[in-house]
Amino acid sequence: MRSTHWARTTLAAIAAATLAGCGLGDPNSSDGPVSATGEVKGKVSIQTWALKPKFTDYMDGVIDAFEKKYPGVQVEWLDQPGEGYSEKVLSQAAGGTLPDVVNLPPDFALPLAGQSMLLDVAEADPKLADDYVEGGIDAYRFAGQDGAYGYPWYLNTDVNYWNSELLGKYGLDARKPPGDLDELIAQARTVKEKSGGAAYLMSRKPGLGDLADAGVKIMADDGKSFTFNTPEAAAVLDKYRSAFKDGLLPKDVLTETYAGNAKLFNAGTVAWTTGGGNYITSLATDNPTLAPKVVPSAAMGTPPLYVQGLSVAKNSKNRAAAVALARWVTNAENQAAFARLTSIFPSTKASATDPFFNQSDGGNAGNAKVIAFTSLAKARILQPVEVNDAMKTVVNQQIALAISGETGSKQALDTAVSRCNQLLKG
């Protein structure tokens, strides 16, 4: 699941960041009423994922401000190491010791919601949909279940990045990027033909996210079966197979030893890659010569969404305080302060008017940040959170077989769906 991978790499980046002030929300500001019954007082616990020690000052400040707003509250902050976090949460849930508020990406929240261990915050907090971006809330809505099981905390998405010098060398304009797969393949053919095969535009095989972006329904509404073996999905793989056969992608793109799209882009042999809104900033360190030549543009189709959130334990003995705390940590002021310390974006609708996120300094890195942030309004999780590592392996193997021509696209998809459905049933 890409959200899991993003969560781990994002938190690694957070741990490497330097804390420089808190900028907390006003403790006297109102976050809106919630329908969880009871007065906001008493003891309440919150668990985060690998934020100590670099973000101790930030979280302490957020908690102190919450306790100042609600004088009768005492907050216990727990923080778990990055490694083994999923297992730790499952152990807590099994032992009945799940904290009142717990940091869960959607794929970690899924099994707990399925066991009725998480509070439906859409029901508990009527203002949820008013205050948070739709895609962030939808990330915590699971197939076959009613409700939403987490407050979106911080987000990211992908932006397209183009090597303007490489494209210009072959008669293409990075400021006029392809808008869909057909246009991408057409420009890839131009690069291949004019470079004599020395450079590429396309350099990755498709995944379930690409099929979803093409309008393919990946999973049934009840969450009990996969449904991506459709003629439309086969047509997408057919296009990639033809492009691969024509040499528009690197020969080793289907192998396990493939260097990867990002590495080839950084090396200057591939003209297109995708990455988060801060990619150019990191590229400036890795390849300072290339960074100024990169032009960002919005993701083709629906931008993918990567989410971290805060869920509330359904059996919390202090539900009112737990809901209030989750909302406090994820309010616009506190999220904006957090985002200024990291390379992520806030999930509140109120953040849309924040100049830090919606205005560029005119440079390509600033433009990329704005593109990423404004894309969040329509970003969605494209690959269902039900897809685990074993399923991903099956899908990747079958897609590789289809693109290499070893099997037909429909046959590969049928096989992938059959095996994934077996894995889904356990």
Buried (B, 14 or more C-beta within 10 A) or exposed (E): BBBBEBBBEBBEBBBEEEEEEBBBBEBEEEBEEBEBEEEBBBEBBBBBBBBBEBBEBBBEBBBBBBBEBBEEBEBEBBBBEBEEBBEBBBEBBEEEEBBBBBBBBBBBBBBBBBEEBBBBBBEBBEEBEEBBBBBBBBBBBBBEBEBBBBBBBBBBBBBBBBBBBBBEBBEBEBEEBBEEBEEBBEBBBBBBEEBEEEBBBBBBBBBBBBBBBBEBBBBEEEBEEBBBBBEEBBBBBBBBBEBBEEBBBBEEBBEEEBBEBBBBBBEBBBBBBBBBBBBBBBBBEEBEEBBBBBBBBBBBBBBBBBBBBBBBBBBBEBBBBBBBBBBBBBBBBBBBBBBBBBBBBBBBBBBBEBEEBEEEEEEBBBBBBBBBBBBBEBBBBBBBBBBBEEBBEBBBBBBBBBBBEEBBBBBBBBBBBEBBBEBBEE
